[in-house]
Amino acid sequence: MHRAPNDAALFLFHENWVSEENLKRHFETPHINCWIQEAKALLGEPMELTRWHKVD
């Protein structure tokens, strides 16, 4: 987890996944599903998920 240097209310979670299947399973776990639902009421704006590819 990272916090923006110019905005203490802005956070970034950076994760690396070995495979698309592992990421899919992660989003199917009960604790992640719970967080996604709770986040809607807790966060000031909707979560933004972006996907990137590692440059080798």
VMD Tcl script that builds the backbone (N, CA, C; Angstrom):
set m [mol new atoms 168]
animate dup $m
set s [atomselect $m all]
$s set {name element resname resid chain x y z} {
  {N N MET 1 A 0.848 -1.169 0.000}
  {CA C MET 1 A 0.000 0.000 0.000}
  {C C MET 1 A 0.893 1.232 0.000}
  {N N HIS 2 A 0.512 2.205 -0.782}
  {CA C HIS 2 A 1.252 3.454 -0.884}
  {C C HIS 2 A 0.277 4.623 -0.729}
  {N N ARG 3 A 0.791 5.742 -0.205}
  {CA C ARG 3 A -0.005 6.964 -0.072}
  {C C ARG 3 A 0.599 8.029 -0.972}
  {N N ALA 4 A -0.238 8.792 -1.623}
  {CA C ALA 4 A 0.229 9.866 -2.505}
  {C C ALA 4 A 0.971 10.921 -1.688}
  {N N PRO 5 A 2.085 11.429 -2.188}
  {CA C PRO 5 A 2.850 12.426 -1.443}
  {C C PRO 5 A 2.130 13.766 -1.293}
  {N N ASN 6 A 1.204 14.050 -2.172}
  {CA C ASN 6 A 0.512 15.342 -2.143}
  {C C ASN 6 A -0.953 15.243 -1.713}
  {N N ASP 7 A -1.401 14.030 -1.324}
  {CA C ASP 7 A -2.798 13.843 -0.917}
  {C C ASP 7 A -2.863 12.657 0.044}
  {N N ALA 8 A -2.952 12.934 1.334}
  {CA C ALA 8 A -2.943 11.880 2.351}
  {C C ALA 8 A -4.175 10.977 2.296}
  {N N ALA 9 A -5.158 11.336 1.504}
  {CA C ALA 9 A -6.365 10.532 1.380}
  {C C ALA 9 A -6.359 9.654 0.130}
  {N N LEU 10 A -5.268 9.675 -0.628}
  {CA C LEU 10 A -5.183 8.908 -1.869}
  {C C LEU 10 A -4.202 7.751 -1.680}
  {N N PHE 11 A -4.690 6.528 -1.886}
  {CA C PHE 11 A -3.888 5.327 -1.681}
  {C C PHE 11 A -3.785 4.507 -2.958}
  {N N LEU 12 A -2.702 3.771 -3.051}
  {CA C LEU 12 A -2.463 2.862 -4.172}
  {C C LEU 12 A -2.066 1.512 -3.604}
  {N N PHE 13 A -2.735 0.479 -4.048}
  {CA C PHE 13 A -2.333 -0.889 -3.737}
  {C C PHE 13 A -1.703 -1.454 -5.001}
  {N N HIS 14 A -0.480 -1.886 -4.905}
  {CA C HIS 14 A 0.247 -2.429 -6.054}
  {C C HIS 14 A 0.468 -3.912 -5.803}
  {N N GLU 15 A -0.013 -4.745 -6.708}
  {CA C GLU 15 A 0.131 -6.192 -6.561}
  {C C GLU 15 A 0.644 -6.791 -7.861}
  {N N ASN 16 A 1.415 -7.843 -7.727}
  {CA C ASN 16 A 1.893 -8.609 -8.883}
  {C C ASN 16 A 1.302 -10.010 -8.810}
  {N N TRP 17 A 0.788 -10.464 -9.919}
  {CA C TRP 17 A 0.178 -11.794 -9.967}
  {C C TRP 17 A 0.910 -12.651 -10.985}
  {N N VAL 18 A 1.099 -13.913 -10.640}
  {CA C VAL 18 A 1.821 -14.854 -11.502}
  {C C VAL 18 A 1.003 -15.188 -12.748}
  {N N SER 19 A -0.307 -15.243 -12.560}
  {CA C SER 19 A -1.146 -15.616 -13.702}
  {C C SER 19 A -2.508 -14.941 -13.607}
  {N N GLU 20 A -3.165 -14.897 -14.716}
  {CA C GLU 20 A -4.525 -14.365 -14.795}
  {C C GLU 20 A -5.462 -15.206 -13.922}
  {N N GLU 21 A -5.256 -16.501 -13.921}
  {CA C GLU 21 A -6.083 -17.407 -13.115}
  {C C GLU 21 A -5.924 -17.116 -11.622}
  {N N ASN 22 A -4.709 -16.857 -11.166}
  {CA C ASN 22 A -4.492 -16.521 -9.751}
  {C C ASN 22 A -5.197 -15.226 -9.377}
  {N N LEU 23 A -5.135 -14.244 -10.240}
  {CA C LEU 23 A -5.824 -12.980 -9.986}
  {C C LEU 23 A -7.334 -13.205 -9.922}
  {N N LYS 24 A -7.857 -13.996 -10.837}
  {CA C LYS 24 A -9.292 -14.295 -10.851}
  {C C LYS 24 A -9.709 -14.966 -9.547}
  {N N ARG 25 A -8.936 -15.942 -9.087}
  {CA C ARG 25 A -9.249 -16.622 -7.836}
  {C C ARG 25 A -9.200 -15.660 -6.648}
  {N N HIS 26 A -8.250 -14.746 -6.681}
  {CA C HIS 26 A -8.125 -13.749 -5.613}
  {C C HIS 26 A -9.417 -12.949 -5.483}
  {N N PHE 27 A -9.983 -12.516 -6.596}
  {CA C PHE 27 A -11.205 -11.729 -6.565}
  {C C PHE 27 A -12.440 -12.554 -6.219}
  {N N GLU 28 A -12.302 -13.857 -6.174}
  {CA C GLU 28 A -13.413 -14.731 -5.791}
  {C C GLU 28 A -13.385 -15.108 -4.315}
  {N N THR 29 A -12.351 -14.699 -3.576}
  {CA C THR 29 A -12.250 -15.062 -2.163}
  {C C THR 29 A -13.242 -14.242 -1.331}
  {N N PRO 30 A -13.729 -14.844 -0.244}
  {CA C PRO 30 A -14.713 -14.137 0.591}
  {C C PRO 30 A -14.209 -12.800 1.139}
  {N N HIS 31 A -12.960 -12.738 1.585}
  {CA C HIS 31 A -12.483 -11.485 2.185}
  {C C HIS 31 A -12.356 -10.360 1.158}
  {N N ILE 32 A -12.000 -10.681 -0.067}
  {CA C ILE 32 A -11.918 -9.645 -1.103}
  {C C ILE 32 A -13.322 -9.209 -1.517}
  {N N ASN 33 A -14.221 -10.146 -1.664}
  {CA C ASN 33 A -15.605 -9.786 -1.990}
  {C C ASN 33 A -16.216 -8.917 -0.904}
  {N N CYS 34 A -15.917 -9.230 0.351}
  {CA C CYS 34 A -16.406 -8.436 1.473}
  {C C CYS 34 A -15.834 -7.019 1.393}
  {N N TRP 35 A -14.534 -6.903 1.153}
  {CA C TRP 35 A -13.894 -5.585 1.065}
  {C C TRP 35 A -14.497 -4.758 -0.070}
  {N N ILE 36 A -14.702 -5.359 -1.207}
  {CA C ILE 36 A -15.258 -4.624 -2.348}
  {C C ILE 36 A -16.630 -4.053 -2.004}
  {N N GLN 37 A -17.448 -4.842 -1.315}
  {CA C GLN 37 A -18.771 -4.360 -0.920}
  {C C GLN 37 A -18.678 -3.262 0.132}
  {N N GLU 38 A -17.829 -3.443 1.141}
  {CA C GLU 38 A -17.688 -2.450 2.199}
  {C C GLU 38 A -17.045 -1.160 1.685}
  {N N ALA 39 A -16.144 -1.285 0.746}
  {CA C ALA 39 A -15.433 -0.124 0.219}
  {C C ALA 39 A -16.384 0.881 -0.421}
  {N N LYS 40 A -17.465 0.405 -0.977}
  {CA C LYS 40 A -18.425 1.305 -1.616}
  {C C LYS 40 A -18.942 2.359 -0.640}
  {N N ALA 41 A -19.108 1.980 0.632}
  {CA C ALA 41 A -19.602 2.915 1.639}
  {C C ALA 41 A -18.469 3.653 2.345}
  {N N LEU 42 A -17.274 3.079 2.348}
  {CA C LEU 42 A -16.159 3.654 3.103}
  {C C LEU 42 A -15.319 4.658 2.316}
  {N N LEU 43 A -15.228 4.472 1.022}
  {CA C LEU 43 A -14.348 5.311 0.210}
  {C C LEU 43 A -15.061 6.560 -0.289}
  {N N GLY 44 A -14.308 7.620 -0.457}
  {CA C GLY 44 A -14.869 8.881 -0.938}
  {C C GLY 44 A -15.257 8.841 -2.402}
  {N N GLU 45 A -14.656 7.933 -3.149}
  {CA C GLU 45 A -15.000 7.744 -4.558}
  {C C GLU 45 A -14.765 6.283 -4.909}
  {N N PRO 46 A -15.343 5.790 -5.985}
  {CA C PRO 46 A -15.201 4.368 -6.335}
  {C C PRO 46 A -13.737 3.971 -6.553}
  {N N MET 47 A -13.450 2.716 -6.227}
  {CA C MET 47 A -12.113 2.185 -6.496}
  {C C MET 47 A -11.872 2.186 -7.992}
  {N N GLU 48 A -10.634 2.375 -8.357}
  {CA C GLU 48 A -10.249 2.314 -9.763}
  {C C GLU 48 A -9.218 1.203 -9.906}
  {N N LEU 49 A -9.525 0.220 -10.700}
  {CA C LEU 49 A -8.623 -0.896 -10.942}
  {C C LEU 49 A -8.012 -0.736 -12.324}
  {N N THR 50 A -6.700 -0.673 -12.374}
  {CA C THR 50 A -6.019 -0.633 -13.662}
  {C C THR 50 A -5.079 -1.818 -13.734}
  {N N ARG 51 A -4.894 -2.337 -14.917}
  {CA C ARG 51 A -4.040 -3.491 -15.114}
  {C C ARG 51 A -2.894 -3.108 -16.031}
  {N N TRP 52 A -1.727 -3.525 -15.633}
  {CA C TRP 52 A -0.500 -3.198 -16.344}
  {C C TRP 52 A 0.259 -4.475 -16.646}
  {N N HIS 53 A 1.155 -4.414 -17.606}
  {CA C HIS 53 A 2.004 -5.557 -17.954}
  {C C HIS 53 A 3.452 -5.199 -17.670}
  {N N LYS 54 A 4.139 -6.102 -17.012}
  {CA C LYS 54 A 5.547 -5.895 -16.687}
  {C C LYS 54 A 6.380 -5.884 -17.969}
  {N N VAL 55 A 7.288 -4.951 -18.054}
  {CA C VAL 55 A 8.205 -4.866 -19.174}
  {C C VAL 55 A 9.465 -5.642 -18.801}
  {N N ASP 56 A 9.788 -6.621 -19.572}
  {CA C ASP 56 A 10.977 -7.431 -19.284}
  {C C ASP 56 A 12.232 -6.811 -19.855}
}
mol reanalyze $m
mol bondsrecalc $m
mol representation Tube
mol addrep $m
